[in-house]
Amino acid sequence: MTRSTHARRPRRADRRRPALASAVGLVLLTTGCAGEAASGSTPAAGPATPHGYVAGAAELTEPQLQLGYLDASGAAHALDLLTGETTDLGAVGPAGSVASDGRFLFVSSEPAGQLTVVDTGSWTVDHGDHTHYYRAEPRVVGTLDWAGEVRVGSSERVTALFSPTTGGGVVLDREALGRGDLEQTATVGAEPHDGVLLPLGDGLVGTDGDRVRVLDAAGEPAGGEGAACPGVRGGAATRVGVVVSCADGAVLATEADGAVTFESIPYPTAVADGDRAAVFAQRPGRPGLAAPAGDRGVWLLDTRAAEWQLVETPTPLLRAVAVDDDRDRVVALDATGRVVVIEPDVGVVATTDVLVGSAEDLATATVEVDADRAYVNVASAGVVHEIDYVDGARVARSLETVVAPAFLAETGR
């Protein structure tokens, strides 16, 4: 294994421990916002109810991190990273596409033509200056009619689902979803395209053809003509706003006082289609995004500064995730099956040995990242590798799974 030559940071105490497992589902702890209910398992209605709370949930003092995973047949499980215990989430049908918003798994099944929503029972509500961590019983919430890939974005109010296959989207009431009810608040139609539908403020940002547009809560166009974005190809939500990938760079949509502003962020120089930033990823709640840059390396997009940076790497990258604010670090999976850690001013600073060896495994491998660790699934081996990316890309654990983990998502972040 190649290790970083940088000075080694003191290691934090391993937070993946069973210290709070006995508290799950029993009591709402006294760690809410000022003015919220301080104790009791059933908070009073109205302003005293903690943000993000649902009946039967427990509020705890640290993230309740889990790995939700499925095999190709749709057998779903959740591995508790604190206790090491596995929970059977049920069978949801053959999985063609899986997306997650940090709590729910959205499983698109083909050719069944349906989307199954699974509540993994762990989630975080981040208010910037403070955070709430919750745990509840997992369950299958229900199904929707669906076709093709599913993309998802959630706010405290809504969950927006988008299908590139149809170009359409569905908006669900987030509070109802947390209670176990699928309540549609809006539907959005467009021609099939590689676009997005994401919450922003009280409304939505969606794509239609070569434009980014503002939609109101009912899914209707609002706020004028929107912004031009030739060659729309996916996007992501950051702490700053919604980003959409365009052939010439990106469009950033931000909201203030109910008004949405669009800003074009062009690439520093012309970029070939194969080198575009098209698959953005980040640790939740960060302002920066990362995306593979074809065979060249990785694109970093700082949405605060509205600037691109290309970091070249010796080996092409298949997945890339922006990790933090201060060092703009990226955790990536390269084409040889190694996990690499990249710092923009240095390049690759640490690598693992080859963890994902076959072309089949590389096609299904996902990189999930939280504040301390990264996770990569290897379906044929029935394992998920846990990597301490701060400590020289050290493989901290290789976690065995009950079924082949063809799809992976970390929840509770």
C-alpha positions as CSV (number, residue, x, y, z in Angstrom):
1,M,0.0,0.0,0.0
2,T,1.2,3.5,-0.8
3,R,0.9,5.9,2.1
4,S,0.9,9.7,2.3
5,T,4.2,11.4,3.0
6,H,2.4,14.2,4.8
7,A,2.7,14.4,8.6
8,R,0.2,12.0,10.2
9,R,-2.7,13.6,12.0
10,P,-3.7,12.4,15.5
11,R,-6.4,9.8,15.0
12,R,-9.8,10.5,16.5
13,A,-11.4,7.9,18.8
14,D,-13.2,5.4,16.6
15,R,-16.8,6.5,16.7
16,R,-18.1,3.3,15.2
17,R,-18.8,1.7,18.6
18,P,-22.0,0.3,20.2
19,A,-22.2,2.9,22.9
20,L,-25.7,4.1,22.1
21,A,-27.3,1.0,20.6
22,S,-29.4,0.3,23.6
23,A,-30.9,3.8,23.4
24,V,-32.3,3.4,19.9
25,G,-36.1,3.7,19.8
26,L,-36.5,4.3,23.5
27,V,-36.2,8.0,24.4
28,L,-35.8,11.4,22.9
29,L,-32.6,12.8,24.4
30,T,-32.2,16.4,25.5
31,T,-30.2,17.7,22.6
32,G,-32.7,19.8,20.6
33,C,-32.7,23.4,19.6
34,A,-33.4,26.1,22.0
35,G,-37.1,26.2,22.7
36,E,-37.6,22.6,21.6
37,A,-38.9,19.8,23.8
38,A,-36.2,18.8,26.3
39,S,-37.5,15.3,27.2
40,G,-40.2,12.8,26.6
41,S,-40.8,10.4,23.8
42,T,-43.8,12.3,22.4
43,P,-43.0,16.0,21.9
44,A,-45.8,18.5,21.9
45,A,-47.1,19.7,18.5
46,G,-46.0,23.0,17.1
47,P,-42.8,24.9,17.7
48,A,-41.7,22.7,20.6
49,T,-41.3,19.7,18.2
50,P,-37.6,19.1,17.3
51,H,-36.7,19.7,13.7
52,G,-36.9,16.5,11.7
53,Y,-38.6,14.5,14.5
54,V,-41.2,11.8,13.7
55,A,-43.3,9.9,16.2
56,G,-41.5,6.9,17.6
57,A,-38.0,8.2,16.7
58,A,-35.2,8.7,19.2
59,E,-32.9,11.7,19.1
60,L,-29.3,10.7,19.9
61,T,-26.0,12.5,20.4
62,E,-24.1,11.2,17.4
63,P,-24.8,10.1,13.8
64,Q,-26.6,6.8,13.5
65,L,-24.6,5.6,10.5
66,Q,-25.7,2.7,8.4
67,L,-24.8,1.1,5.1
68,G,-27.9,0.3,3.1
69,Y,-27.2,-2.3,0.4
70,L,-29.1,-4.5,-2.0
71,D,-28.3,-7.3,-4.4
72,A,-29.5,-7.4,-8.0
73,S,-32.6,-9.3,-7.0
74,G,-33.6,-6.5,-4.6
75,A,-32.9,-8.1,-1.2
76,A,-32.2,-5.1,1.0
77,H,-30.3,-4.9,4.2
78,A,-28.8,-2.3,6.5
79,L,-25.5,-2.7,8.3
80,D,-25.2,-0.7,11.5
81,L,-21.7,0.9,11.6
82,L,-21.9,1.5,15.4
83,T,-22.9,-2.0,16.4
84,G,-22.0,-4.2,13.4
85,E,-25.5,-5.6,13.4
86,T,-27.5,-6.2,10.2
87,T,-31.2,-5.6,9.7
88,D,-33.3,-7.2,6.9
89,L,-35.1,-4.4,5.1
90,G,-37.1,-6.7,2.9
91,A,-37.3,-7.7,-0.8
92,V,-38.1,-4.8,-3.2
93,G,-37.9,-6.5,-6.6
94,P,-35.1,-6.6,-9.2
95,A,-33.1,-3.4,-8.7
96,G,-32.1,-1.4,-11.8
97,S,-31.3,1.9,-10.1
98,V,-30.9,2.9,-6.5
99,A,-30.6,6.5,-5.0
100,S,-30.6,7.8,-1.5
101,D,-31.0,11.1,0.3
102,G,-29.3,10.1,3.5
103,R,-32.3,8.4,5.0
104,F,-34.5,6.7,2.3
105,L,-33.5,4.3,-0.4
106,F,-35.4,4.8,-3.7
107,V,-35.2,1.6,-5.7
108,S,-36.3,1.6,-9.3
109,S,-37.2,-1.9,-10.5
110,E,-37.2,-3.0,-14.1
111,P,-39.2,-4.3,-15.9
112,A,-41.7,-4.0,-13.1
113,G,-42.1,-0.3,-13.7
114,Q,-42.2,0.8,-10.1
115,L,-40.2,2.7,-7.5
116,T,-40.0,1.3,-4.0
117,V,-39.2,3.6,-1.1
118,V,-37.4,2.1,1.9
119,D,-36.9,4.0,5.2
120,T,-33.6,2.9,6.7
121,G,-34.6,4.5,10.0
122,S,-31.5,6.7,10.5
123,W,-31.1,10.3,9.5
124,T,-29.4,13.7,10.3
125,V,-31.0,17.1,10.2
126,D,-28.3,19.7,9.6
127,H,-29.1,23.4,10.5
128,G,-25.6,24.7,10.0
129,D,-24.9,25.8,13.6
130,H,-26.3,22.6,15.1
131,T,-27.3,19.1,14.1
132,H,-30.0,16.6,15.1
133,Y,-29.4,12.8,14.9
134,Y,-32.4,10.4,14.8
135,R,-33.1,6.7,14.8
136,A,-36.4,4.9,14.2
137,E,-37.6,1.5,13.1
138,P,-36.8,0.8,9.4
139,R,-39.7,-0.1,7.0
140,V,-40.8,-0.3,3.4
141,V,-42.9,2.9,2.9
142,G,-44.6,2.0,-0.4
143,T,-44.3,2.1,-4.2
144,L,-44.8,4.5,-7.1
145,D,-45.1,4.0,-10.8
146,W,-41.7,4.6,-12.4
147,A,-39.5,4.1,-15.4
148,G,-35.8,4.1,-15.7
149,E,-33.1,5.5,-13.4
150,V,-34.1,7.5,-10.3
151,R,-32.3,10.7,-9.1
152,V,-33.3,12.2,-5.8
153,G,-32.9,15.4,-3.8
154,S,-34.5,16.3,-0.5
155,S,-35.0,19.3,1.7
156,E,-36.9,19.5,5.0
157,R,-40.1,20.1,3.1
158,V,-40.0,17.9,0.0
159,T,-38.3,15.0,-1.7
160,A,-37.9,15.5,-5.5
161,L,-37.5,12.5,-7.8
162,F,-36.4,12.7,-11.4
163,S,-36.2,10.1,-14.2
164,P,-33.9,10.9,-17.2
165,T,-35.7,8.1,-19.1
166,T,-39.0,10.0,-19.1
167,G,-37.8,13.5,-18.3
168,G,-40.5,13.7,-15.6
169,G,-40.4,14.1,-11.9
170,V,-42.5,13.6,-8.8
171,V,-42.4,15.7,-5.6
172,L,-43.3,14.1,-2.3
173,D,-44.2,15.8,1.0
174,R,-41.1,15.1,3.2
175,E,-42.9,15.3,6.5
176,A,-45.5,12.7,5.3
177,L,-42.7,10.5,3.9
178,G,-41.1,10.5,7.4
179,R,-44.4,9.3,8.8
180,G,-44.6,6.5,6.2
181,D,-47.0,8.1,3.7
182,L,-46.3,8.7,0.0
183,E,-48.1,12.1,-0.6
184,Q,-47.4,13.6,-4.0
185,T,-47.4,17.4,-4.0
186,A,-46.4,18.0,-7.6
187,T,-45.5,16.3,-10.9
188,V,-43.2,17.8,-13.5
189,G,-43.1,16.8,-17.2
190,A,-40.5,17.3,-19.9
191,E,-38.9,15.4,-22.8
192,P,-36.4,12.6,-21.9
193,H,-33.1,14.2,-21.0
194,D,-30.1,13.8,-18.7
195,G,-31.4,16.4,-16.2
196,V,-32.3,17.1,-12.6
197,L,-35.1,18.1,-10.3
198,L,-33.9,19.5,-7.0
199,P,-35.4,21.5,-4.1
200,L,-34.2,25.1,-3.6
201,G,-35.8,27.4,-1.0
202,D,-39.6,27.0,-1.2
203,G,-39.5,25.8,-4.8
204,L,-37.6,23.7,-7.2
205,V,-34.9,23.8,-9.8
206,G,-35.4,21.7,-12.9
207,T,-34.1,21.2,-16.4
208,D,-36.0,21.1,-19.7
209,G,-34.0,20.7,-22.9
210,D,-31.1,23.1,-22.7
211,R,-32.4,25.3,-20.0
212,V,-32.4,25.4,-16.2
213,R,-35.6,26.8,-14.8
214,V,-37.3,27.7,-11.5
215,L,-40.5,25.9,-10.6
216,D,-42.8,26.7,-7.7
217,A,-43.9,24.2,-5.1
218,A,-46.7,22.9,-7.4
219,G,-44.2,22.2,-10.2
220,E,-45.3,25.1,-12.3
221,P,-42.7,27.4,-14.1
222,A,-41.9,30.5,-12.1
223,G,-39.3,33.3,-12.3
224,G,-38.9,34.0,-16.0
225,E,-37.0,32.2,-18.7
226,G,-34.4,30.6,-16.5
227,A,-30.8,30.1,-17.7
228,A,-29.3,28.6,-20.8
229,C,-27.4,25.4,-20.3
230,P,-26.3,23.6,-23.5
231,G,-26.0,19.9,-23.2
232,V,-27.5,19.5,-19.7
233,R,-26.0,16.5,-18.0
234,G,-27.0,16.0,-14.4
235,G,-26.3,18.1,-11.4
236,A,-26.3,18.3,-7.6
237,A,-27.4,20.3,-4.6
238,T,-24.8,22.0,-2.3
239,R,-24.9,24.1,0.8
240,V,-24.7,27.1,-1.6
241,G,-27.3,26.2,-4.2
242,V,-28.1,23.8,-7.0
243,V,-25.5,23.1,-9.7
244,V,-26.3,21.8,-13.2
245,S,-23.6,20.5,-15.6
246,C,-23.5,22.2,-19.0
247,A,-21.3,21.6,-22.1
248,D,-19.5,24.9,-21.4
249,G,-19.3,24.6,-17.6
250,A,-22.1,24.8,-15.1
251,V,-25.1,26.9,-14.0
252,L,-25.4,27.7,-10.3
253,A,-28.9,28.5,-8.9
254,T,-29.0,30.3,-5.5
255,E,-31.9,31.5,-3.5
256,A,-32.3,34.5,-1.2
257,D,-35.5,36.0,0.2
258,G,-37.6,33.9,-2.1
259,A,-35.8,35.0,-5.3
260,V,-33.6,32.7,-7.4
261,T,-30.5,33.9,-9.1
262,F,-28.6,32.0,-11.9
263,E,-24.9,32.3,-12.4
264,S,-22.9,30.8,-15.2
265,I,-19.6,29.2,-14.2
266,P,-17.6,28.5,-17.5
267,Y,-14.7,26.1,-17.7
268,P,-11.3,27.8,-17.6
269,T,-10.7,26.6,-21.2
270,A,-12.8,24.6,-23.7
271,V,-13.4,21.0,-22.6
272,A,-14.0,18.0,-24.8
273,D,-17.3,16.2,-24.2
274,G,-15.7,13.2,-22.7
275,D,-13.8,15.3,-20.2
276,R,-16.8,17.1,-18.8
277,A,-17.8,17.1,-15.2
278,A,-21.1,15.1,-15.4
279,V,-21.3,13.0,-12.3
280,F,-21.0,15.3,-9.3
281,A,-20.6,13.9,-5.8
282,Q,-19.9,15.4,-2.3
283,R,-20.1,14.6,1.3
284,P,-23.5,15.9,2.3
285,G,-23.7,19.6,3.2
286,R,-20.5,20.7,1.6
287,P,-20.1,23.6,-0.7
288,G,-17.7,21.9,-3.1
289,L,-18.3,19.2,-5.7
290,A,-16.1,16.7,-7.4
291,A,-16.5,14.8,-10.7
292,P,-14.3,12.6,-12.9
293,A,-12.7,14.5,-15.8
294,G,-12.6,11.8,-18.4
295,D,-9.1,10.3,-18.5
296,R,-7.5,13.5,-17.2
297,G,-8.3,13.4,-13.4
298,V,-10.9,15.2,-11.4
299,W,-12.8,18.4,-11.6
300,L,-13.4,20.4,-8.4
301,L,-16.1,23.0,-8.4
302,D,-16.1,25.5,-5.5
303,T,-19.6,26.9,-5.4
304,R,-18.7,29.7,-3.0
305,A,-16.0,31.1,-5.2
306,A,-17.7,30.0,-8.4
307,E,-14.5,28.5,-9.7
308,W,-13.4,25.2,-11.4
309,Q,-10.1,23.4,-10.8
310,L,-8.8,20.5,-12.8
311,V,-6.5,18.1,-10.8
312,E,-4.7,15.7,-13.1
313,T,-4.1,12.1,-11.9
314,P,-1.8,9.3,-13.2
315,T,-4.8,7.0,-13.6
316,P,-8.3,7.8,-14.8
317,L,-11.0,8.1,-12.1
318,L,-14.3,6.3,-12.2
319,R,-15.9,7.9,-9.1
320,A,-14.9,11.0,-7.2
321,V,-16.4,12.6,-4.0
322,A,-15.5,16.0,-2.5
323,V,-15.0,15.5,1.2
324,D,-14.3,18.7,3.1
325,D,-14.1,22.4,3.2
326,D,-10.7,23.3,4.5
327,R,-8.4,21.1,2.3
328,D,-10.8,20.5,-0.7
329,R,-9.8,16.8,-0.3
330,V,-11.3,14.2,-2.8
331,V,-11.7,10.5,-2.3
332,A,-11.9,8.6,-5.5
333,L,-11.9,5.2,-7.1
334,D,-9.5,4.9,-10.0
335,A,-9.7,2.6,-13.1
336,T,-7.4,0.0,-11.6
337,G,-9.8,-0.5,-8.6
338,R,-7.8,1.4,-6.0
339,V,-9.2,4.1,-3.7
340,V,-7.1,7.2,-3.9
341,V,-7.0,10.4,-1.8
342,I,-6.4,13.6,-3.7
343,E,-5.5,17.1,-2.5
344,P,-5.8,19.8,-5.1
345,D,-2.4,21.5,-4.6
346,V,-0.5,18.2,-4.4
347,G,-2.4,15.5,-6.4
348,V,-2.7,12.0,-5.2
349,V,-1.4,11.8,-1.6
350,A,-2.5,8.2,-0.7
351,T,-3.7,5.0,-2.3
352,T,-4.9,1.6,-1.3
353,D,-4.0,-1.6,-2.9
354,V,-6.4,-2.8,-5.6
355,L,-9.7,-3.4,-3.8
356,V,-12.1,-3.8,-6.8
357,G,-10.5,-6.2,-9.3
358,S,-13.0,-7.1,-11.9
359,A,-14.8,-5.0,-14.6
360,E,-18.2,-6.2,-13.3
361,D,-17.3,-5.1,-9.7
362,L,-16.0,-1.7,-11.0
363,A,-19.3,-1.2,-12.9
364,T,-21.3,-1.5,-9.6
365,A,-18.8,0.0,-7.1
366,T,-19.9,3.1,-5.2
367,V,-17.8,5.4,-3.1
368,E,-19.7,6.7,0.0
369,V,-17.9,9.2,2.3
370,D,-18.6,10.6,5.7
371,A,-16.6,12.9,8.0
372,D,-14.1,10.1,8.9
373,R,-14.4,7.1,6.6
374,A,-15.1,6.1,3.0
375,Y,-16.9,2.9,1.9
376,V,-16.5,0.9,-1.3
377,N,-18.6,-2.1,-2.2
378,V,-17.3,-5.2,-3.9
379,A,-20.3,-7.3,-5.0
380,S,-18.5,-10.5,-6.0
381,A,-16.6,-10.7,-2.7
382,G,-19.6,-9.9,-0.5
383,V,-17.8,-7.1,1.3
384,V,-17.7,-3.4,1.8
385,H,-14.3,-1.9,2.6
386,E,-14.1,0.9,5.2
387,I,-11.2,3.2,4.4
388,D,-9.7,5.8,6.8
389,Y,-8.9,8.4,4.2
390,V,-7.2,10.7,6.7
391,D,-4.8,8.0,7.8
392,G,-3.0,7.2,4.5
393,A,-6.0,5.5,2.9
394,R,-5.8,2.7,5.5
395,V,-8.3,-0.1,5.1
396,A,-9.8,0.0,8.6
397,R,-12.4,-2.8,8.2
398,S,-13.7,-5.2,5.5
399,L,-17.3,-5.7,6.4
400,E,-19.0,-8.9,5.2
401,T,-22.5,-8.5,3.8
402,V,-25.5,-10.9,3.9
403,V,-26.0,-10.6,0.1
404,A,-23.8,-9.3,-2.7
405,P,-23.8,-5.5,-2.3
406,A,-24.5,-4.5,-5.9
407,F,-26.0,-1.2,-4.7
408,L,-24.7,0.8,-1.7
409,A,-25.7,3.9,0.2
410,E,-24.7,5.3,3.6
411,T,-27.5,6.7,5.6
412,G,-27.7,8.6,8.9
413,R,-25.2,11.2,7.7
